[in-house]
């Protein structure tokens, strides 16, 4: 079991192939330990080379509405006024602290996403 930092696409592919081979190793075995270390090395490489950006707040709201089958009218009941929803999606209003708290509580959208500039 020799480990090294993943520095290239080739190293990454090799690590993924080995991880796939030992993924279901029984806990406490050397292969299981190797899988744990490979997972950390792979994650580090992916975080650097394939970062996932925080989504735009309005896109996150729309996505969550689609997931939950919510209409704009139902979103308005969460935020308090239909005009707020219309203004938000037309770009005439930004999210305020009260809206952010309600959206987080009712739609379970992270605060990091909701406070991002858009």
Secondary structure, DSSP 4 states (H G I P E B T S, - for coil): -------SHHHHHHHHHHHHHHTTPPTTSHHHHHHHHHHHHHHHHHHHHSPPPPPPHHHHHHHHHHHHT--HHHHHHHHS-HHHHHHHHHTS----HHHHHHHHHHH---HHHHTS--
